[in-house]
Amino acid sequence: MQHLHLGAGGLGLGLVVCTTAAIPEIDVTLVQRAVGGPQCKLALLKSRQKYYRQVFPGSDLKEISVPRVLDSSDLDAIRAVVMHPDDILLTTALREGALETQTDLIGRLLSERSSLDLSGKQIYIVPCENTVGQLYKNLEGCDFGPNVHFLRCIVDRTCKYPIINGELVVHTEEYGRWTIEKKPPFTDPLIQALSPYGVEFVEDLQPHLKKKQWLVNGPHLALAAMAWSYPARTDRLNEFASSEAGQHLLLGVLAESSDAYVLTEPTADPSGVFQFSQSINHRFSSFPDRTSRVLSRLHPDSLESFLRATYERVVRPATAFQETLDRPPGYLYLTLRTVHRLIYDRLWVYPEIQS
């Protein structure tokens, strides 16, 4: 199987590529968009290393081999990977909105591949971004034939943006989960390749997405909003999470969000949800994350996107809690008031201070 991945940011290197690069039967090609500062990282991979290092808190470095590295202007080389007479996994992990700029290229490659006689070999397109735009949704609606499959997924791992420290390094938390929807029997080759290496496949992705938004993204946003609005504003999110004030807020939001999830999700296992929420507290308190990274969309240019995310991650569980228990969720409402205050006082997070 061939794996073509678009995007050399933290999530791409810290979860997606490091997963497939460990599978002997998969040949990985990494593609970085040929724009801006990341080119120095790409050049380091292409010319000197063919690998990068993944760092977990308190652990040794893990070396990830990347045998083929391209930039997005290497169209002939990208085309050669997609036309390879093998099953293809095409993943993306780009900054918000950047996937939209790649839909035309992806569409042209899929059209050409669908015209070839490849003996039933499949191609799977799996975007790993939290949200996809209308252009990508339009692409999903196109008919490229029976061997082209668009699959949604959920990725859950906190990853810092890659840095150069003599070599290319990406810092991530140890926890990591990649969940992909399955469409049997078409996804059987993908499941056979990835599931032995920890990738989960589910027929209904929605409960898993809801769980991530309500129990991971929402509490993360609540914690970051409070840390940014606190009198002694801090960009060291894990330190605030470990403080008395941070723990008080985090445990309260996790309790309310967990109750809302269990009461509105028929497939939820209450004991499993409780254990998962406990692990979230540990993850946020132990990984050296930055408040400005979590709040990177709290800015006039991306405010609509920030508010949409807030609605999905905080307003929805707050509403579910109120409707099912007939009482207000104090910590979730506190989060919404805090977000409102940040916007009202224009306490923006500017791009230059993001990690």
C-alpha positions as CSV (number, residue, x, y, z in Angstrom):
1,M,0.0,0.0,0.0
2,Q,1.1,3.5,-0.8
3,H,0.5,6.4,1.7
4,L,0.5,9.9,0.4
5,H,0.2,12.5,3.2
6,L,-0.3,16.2,2.6
7,G,1.0,18.5,5.4
8,A,4.1,18.4,7.5
9,G,2.7,20.1,10.6
10,G,2.5,18.7,14.1
11,L,-0.6,16.5,13.7
12,G,0.6,15.0,10.4
13,L,4.1,14.1,11.8
14,G,3.0,13.5,15.3
15,L,0.2,11.0,14.7
16,V,-0.7,10.1,11.1
17,V,2.8,9.7,9.4
18,C,4.4,8.1,12.5
19,T,1.6,5.5,12.5
20,T,1.9,4.4,8.8
21,A,5.7,4.8,8.8
22,A,5.9,2.0,11.3
23,I,4.1,-0.5,9.0
24,P,6.6,-2.4,6.7
25,E,3.9,-3.0,4.1
26,I,3.2,0.7,3.6
27,D,5.4,3.1,1.5
28,V,5.1,6.6,2.8
29,T,5.4,9.9,0.8
30,L,5.2,13.2,2.7
31,V,4.1,16.3,0.9
32,Q,4.6,19.8,2.3
33,R,2.9,22.8,0.7
34,A,5.6,25.0,-0.8
35,V,4.9,28.2,1.1
36,G,6.4,30.1,4.0
37,G,8.7,29.2,6.8
38,P,8.1,25.4,6.9
39,Q,10.3,25.0,3.8
40,C,13.4,24.9,5.9
41,K,12.0,21.9,7.7
42,L,11.1,20.2,4.4
43,A,14.6,20.9,3.0
44,L,16.2,19.4,6.1
45,L,14.2,16.2,5.5
46,K,14.8,16.1,1.8
47,S,18.5,16.8,1.8
48,R,20.0,15.4,5.0
49,Q,17.9,13.2,7.1
50,K,15.0,11.2,5.6
51,Y,13.7,11.0,9.2
52,Y,12.4,13.1,12.0
53,R,12.3,12.5,15.8
54,Q,9.1,12.3,17.9
55,V,9.5,13.3,21.5
56,F,7.1,12.2,24.3
57,P,7.2,13.9,27.7
58,G,9.8,12.3,29.9
59,S,10.7,9.7,27.3
60,D,13.5,9.0,24.8
61,L,13.3,10.2,21.2
62,K,11.6,8.0,18.7
63,E,13.0,8.1,15.1
64,I,10.5,8.1,12.3
65,S,11.8,7.3,8.8
66,V,10.4,9.2,5.8
67,P,11.8,7.7,2.7
68,R,10.2,10.1,0.2
69,V,9.6,13.8,0.8
70,L,8.1,16.2,-1.8
71,D,6.7,19.7,-1.9
72,S,3.4,20.5,-3.5
73,S,5.2,21.8,-6.7
74,D,6.5,18.3,-7.4
75,L,3.4,17.5,-9.4
76,D,4.9,14.7,-11.5
77,A,6.2,12.9,-8.4
78,I,2.8,13.3,-6.6
79,R,1.0,12.1,-9.6
80,A,3.2,9.0,-9.8
81,V,2.3,8.0,-6.3
82,V,-1.4,8.4,-6.9
83,M,-1.2,6.4,-10.2
84,H,0.7,3.6,-8.5
85,P,-0.9,0.2,-9.2
86,D,-1.5,-0.5,-5.6
87,D,-4.0,0.4,-2.9
88,I,-3.5,4.1,-2.0
89,L,-4.2,5.9,1.3
90,L,-4.3,9.7,0.8
91,T,-4.4,11.7,4.0
92,T,-4.4,15.4,4.8
93,A,-3.6,17.4,7.9
94,L,-3.4,21.0,6.9
95,R,-4.1,24.3,8.6
96,E,-7.8,25.3,8.6
97,G,-8.9,26.4,5.1
98,A,-5.7,25.0,3.4
99,L,-7.5,21.8,2.5
100,E,-9.8,23.8,0.3
101,T,-6.9,25.0,-1.8
102,Q,-5.9,21.4,-2.5
103,T,-9.3,20.1,-3.6
104,D,-8.8,20.9,-7.3
105,L,-5.5,18.9,-7.4
106,I,-7.0,16.0,-5.5
107,G,-10.0,16.0,-7.9
108,R,-7.8,15.9,-11.0
109,L,-5.7,13.1,-9.6
110,L,-8.7,11.0,-8.7
111,S,-10.2,11.6,-12.1
112,E,-7.1,10.4,-13.8
113,R,-6.7,7.4,-11.6
114,S,-10.3,6.3,-12.1
115,S,-9.6,6.1,-15.8
116,L,-6.9,3.5,-15.4
117,D,-7.3,-0.3,-15.3
118,L,-5.9,-1.1,-11.8
119,S,-7.6,-4.4,-11.2
120,G,-9.9,-3.2,-8.5
121,K,-7.2,-1.5,-6.4
122,Q,-8.7,1.0,-4.0
123,I,-7.9,4.6,-3.1
124,Y,-9.0,6.0,0.3
125,I,-9.1,9.8,0.9
126,V,-9.0,10.6,4.6
127,P,-8.9,14.2,5.8
128,C,-7.6,14.5,9.3
129,E,-8.6,18.2,9.9
130,N,-11.2,18.9,12.6
131,T,-13.5,20.5,9.9
132,V,-13.7,20.5,6.1
133,G,-15.0,23.2,3.9
134,Q,-17.6,23.3,1.2
135,L,-15.2,22.7,-1.7
136,Y,-14.1,19.4,-0.1
137,K,-17.7,18.4,0.6
138,N,-18.4,19.1,-3.1
139,L,-15.5,16.8,-4.0
140,E,-16.9,14.0,-1.8
141,G,-20.1,14.2,-3.8
142,C,-18.4,13.6,-7.2
143,D,-18.5,10.1,-8.8
144,F,-15.0,8.9,-9.4
145,G,-16.0,5.3,-9.7
146,P,-16.4,2.3,-7.4
147,N,-12.7,2.2,-6.2
148,V,-12.5,5.7,-4.8
149,H,-13.7,6.1,-1.2
150,F,-14.0,9.3,0.9
151,L,-13.7,8.4,4.6
152,R,-14.0,10.8,7.6
153,C,-11.9,10.2,10.7
154,I,-11.2,11.6,14.2
155,V,-7.6,12.2,15.4
156,D,-6.9,12.8,19.1
157,R,-3.4,13.8,20.1
158,T,-1.9,17.1,21.3
159,C,1.1,17.9,19.0
160,K,3.3,20.9,19.0
161,Y,4.4,22.4,15.7
162,P,7.7,20.8,14.5
163,I,10.9,22.6,15.3
164,I,14.5,22.3,14.1
165,N,17.0,21.6,16.9
166,G,19.9,20.3,14.8
167,E,17.3,17.9,13.4
168,L,13.6,18.0,12.8
169,V,11.7,17.3,16.0
170,V,8.0,17.1,16.9
171,H,6.8,17.0,20.5
172,T,3.6,15.1,21.3
173,E,1.8,13.7,24.2
174,E,1.9,9.9,24.6
175,Y,-1.8,9.4,24.2
176,G,-2.9,9.2,20.6
177,R,-5.9,7.8,18.8
178,W,-6.9,7.7,15.1
179,T,-10.4,6.5,14.4
180,I,-11.6,6.0,10.8
181,E,-15.0,5.2,9.5
182,K,-15.3,1.9,7.7
183,K,-17.4,1.0,4.7
184,P,-17.2,-2.8,4.3
185,P,-16.2,-4.5,2.1
186,F,-14.4,-1.7,0.4
187,T,-12.3,-0.7,3.4
188,D,-11.2,-4.2,4.2
189,P,-7.6,-3.8,2.8
190,L,-7.2,-0.5,4.8
191,I,-8.5,-2.2,8.0
192,Q,-6.1,-5.1,7.4
193,A,-3.2,-2.8,7.0
194,L,-3.8,-0.3,9.8
195,S,-5.8,-2.0,12.6
196,P,-2.9,-4.1,13.9
197,Y,-1.0,-0.8,14.5
198,G,-3.7,0.7,16.8
199,V,-5.9,2.5,14.2
200,E,-9.6,2.0,15.1
201,F,-12.3,1.5,12.5
202,V,-16.0,2.2,13.3
203,E,-19.2,2.2,11.1
204,D,-20.7,5.1,12.9
205,L,-18.3,7.9,13.6
206,Q,-20.7,10.4,15.1
207,P,-20.7,9.1,18.8
208,H,-16.9,9.2,18.7
209,L,-16.9,12.7,17.3
210,K,-19.3,13.9,19.9
211,K,-17.2,12.4,22.6
212,K,-14.1,14.1,21.4
213,Q,-15.8,17.5,21.0
214,W,-17.6,17.4,24.4
215,L,-15.0,15.7,26.5
216,V,-11.7,16.7,24.9
217,N,-12.0,19.9,22.8
218,G,-14.6,21.6,25.1
219,P,-12.7,21.2,28.4
220,H,-9.5,22.2,26.5
221,L,-11.2,25.4,25.3
222,A,-12.6,26.1,28.7
223,L,-9.2,25.7,30.4
224,A,-7.5,27.9,27.8
225,A,-10.1,30.6,27.9
226,M,-9.8,30.9,31.7
227,A,-6.0,30.9,31.6
228,W,-6.1,33.7,29.0
229,S,-8.5,35.8,31.0
230,Y,-7.0,35.2,34.4
231,P,-5.4,38.2,36.1
232,A,-2.0,36.6,35.9
233,R,-2.5,35.5,32.3
234,T,-0.4,32.5,31.4
235,D,0.6,30.8,28.1
236,R,1.7,27.7,30.0
237,L,-1.5,25.8,29.8
238,N,-0.4,22.7,31.7
239,E,0.8,24.7,34.6
240,F,-2.6,26.5,34.9
241,A,-4.3,23.1,34.5
242,S,-2.3,21.8,37.5
243,S,-3.1,24.9,39.7
244,E,-6.0,25.0,42.2
245,A,-8.1,27.3,40.0
246,G,-7.4,25.3,36.9
247,Q,-8.3,22.0,38.6
248,H,-11.5,23.4,40.0
249,L,-12.6,24.6,36.5
250,L,-11.4,21.5,34.6
251,L,-13.0,18.9,36.9
252,G,-16.2,20.9,36.9
253,V,-16.4,21.2,33.1
254,L,-15.5,17.5,32.7
255,A,-18.2,16.4,35.1
256,E,-20.9,18.4,33.4
257,S,-19.8,17.5,29.9
258,S,-19.6,13.8,30.8
259,D,-23.1,13.9,32.3
260,A,-24.4,15.5,29.2
261,Y,-22.7,13.0,27.0
262,V,-23.9,9.9,28.9
263,L,-27.5,11.2,29.2
264,T,-27.8,12.0,25.4
265,E,-25.7,9.2,23.8
266,P,-27.4,5.8,23.8
267,T,-24.1,4.0,23.1
268,A,-22.2,5.6,26.0
269,D,-20.8,3.4,28.8
270,P,-20.9,5.6,32.0
271,S,-18.0,3.9,33.7
272,G,-15.9,4.1,30.5
273,V,-16.8,7.8,30.1
274,F,-15.8,8.5,33.7
275,Q,-12.4,6.8,33.2
276,F,-11.9,8.7,29.9
277,S,-12.6,12.0,31.6
278,Q,-10.1,11.2,34.4
279,S,-7.5,10.6,31.7
280,I,-8.2,14.0,30.1
281,N,-7.3,15.7,33.4
282,H,-4.0,13.9,33.4
283,R,-3.3,14.7,29.8
284,F,-4.0,18.4,30.1
285,S,-2.0,18.7,33.3
286,S,1.1,16.8,32.1
287,F,1.7,17.8,28.5
288,P,3.6,21.2,28.2
289,D,1.0,22.9,25.9
290,R,0.5,26.6,25.2
291,T,-2.7,28.5,25.8
292,S,-2.2,30.5,22.6
293,R,-2.1,27.3,20.6
294,V,-5.5,26.2,21.8
295,L,-6.9,29.7,21.3
296,S,-5.2,30.3,18.0
297,R,-8.5,31.2,16.3
298,L,-9.4,33.8,18.9
299,H,-8.6,36.6,16.5
300,P,-10.7,39.0,14.3
301,D,-9.7,37.2,11.1
302,S,-10.9,33.8,12.3
303,L,-13.5,34.8,14.9
304,E,-16.4,33.1,13.1
305,S,-14.5,29.8,13.0
306,F,-13.7,30.2,16.7
307,L,-17.3,30.8,17.6
308,R,-18.5,27.8,15.5
309,A,-16.0,25.6,17.4
310,T,-17.2,27.1,20.7
311,Y,-20.8,26.3,19.8
312,E,-20.0,22.6,19.0
313,R,-17.8,22.1,22.0
314,V,-19.4,24.1,24.8
315,V,-22.9,25.3,23.8
316,R,-24.1,21.9,22.7
317,P,-23.2,20.0,25.9
318,A,-24.4,22.9,28.0
319,T,-27.8,22.8,26.3
320,A,-28.0,19.0,26.6
321,F,-27.1,19.3,30.3
322,Q,-29.8,21.9,30.9
323,E,-32.5,20.1,29.0
324,T,-31.9,16.6,30.5
325,L,-31.2,17.6,34.1
326,D,-33.4,20.8,34.2
327,R,-30.7,22.8,35.9
328,P,-27.9,25.1,34.6
329,P,-24.4,23.7,34.0
330,G,-22.5,26.2,36.1
331,Y,-19.0,25.5,34.8
332,L,-20.0,25.4,31.1
333,Y,-21.9,28.6,31.5
334,L,-18.8,30.1,33.2
335,T,-16.8,29.1,30.2
336,L,-19.2,30.9,27.8
337,R,-19.1,34.0,29.9
338,T,-15.3,33.9,29.9
339,V,-15.2,33.5,26.1
340,H,-17.7,36.4,25.8
341,R,-15.4,38.5,28.0
342,L,-12.3,37.7,25.9
343,I,-14.1,38.9,22.8
344,Y,-15.7,41.9,24.4
345,D,-12.3,43.0,25.8
346,R,-10.5,42.1,22.6
347,L,-8.0,39.9,24.3
348,W,-7.0,38.4,21.0
349,V,-4.4,35.8,20.3
350,Y,-2.2,37.1,17.5
351,P,-0.4,34.7,15.1
352,E,3.0,35.8,16.0
353,I,2.7,34.4,19.5
354,Q,1.3,31.1,18.5
355,S,3.5,28.0,18.6
